[in-house]
Amino acid sequence: MSQDLSRIRAFVQVFDAGGFSAAARQHGRSKALLSKYVTDLEDYLGVRLMNRTTRKLSLTEAGEAYYREASGLLQQLDDLDANITDQTAEPRGLLRVSAPRNFGESTLAPAIFAYLTKFPKVTLDLRLEDRYVDLVDEGIDVALRISTLADSSLIARKIADMHVVVGAAPELIARVGHPQHPEDLRHLPCIIDVNLQGQSNWRFSEEGKTLSVPVNGPLRVNSPLAARTAAVLGLGFVVLPSYLAEPSVQKGDLVPVLDAFLPTGQTLQAVYPHRRHLAGKVRALIDHLVEWFATHPIH
């Protein structure tokens, strides 16, 4: 059984590292041994798992399916070991974290890097991308999301409160007027960030009830940073997370509107797959982020 696990772990390590040489360096094992283990596993299964060339390593269709299951099982075994052997052990090993790109670059990075300083035996794979990430399929340990939890197969813990800003360039407001009610936006140019929950249906709050307003305008874009740039140039009204809007508001490039109607309750959440045993490195990261943002509020 242990030999079988060694073969499976070698296969996962090689793909995670992007090749046999890189995996050998990362895990202190010989390239020849890793290659033998992967070949033995393929022979045992009777199917090719990897396409190997001098420049690139990729998974076959069978390899992709096997990787998804095998990496999940290995993670569960590692989590079980970490919980059973020593609850107070120092976090260690590879930790895969997903977060929105702009939030990751501007606000999350200092907190994450402080975690690495605190726990030097952890190796971090930080993936910053503005798309929905399937944690289970992509082997992500924890994702930082700005939203409300919608997927019942995941568990979430609140990290910090968040809020959004609706605004536009002063020149645009001078030209089209200052909206007094969210419904006014139906007839005004708006910039739509397709990453935003609801996309072109902007959500507001009125007398404790959610108000959804359909908007339209000259630009749809999948980047809040690009949406901010377009708004500063006067192309339309925009919804932005506060950490991106605030610098432009401070400089006078954006004027906030409809503050009394902005929804509350949006939070930064740490989301992770439903596992019976939560890895110590994940628990330590979540605890660290809660402490960090308690003393470094998100503006």
Helices and strands as residue ranges (DSSP letters): H 2-17, H 20-27, H 31-45, E 50-52, E 57-59, H 61-85, E 93-99, H 101-103, I 104-108, H 109-118, E 122-128, E 142-147, E 154-161, E 164-168, H 170-176, G 182-187, E 189-193, E 201-206, E 209-214, E 216-221, H 224-232, E 238-241, H 242-251, E 255-257, G 259-261, E 267-273, H 280-295
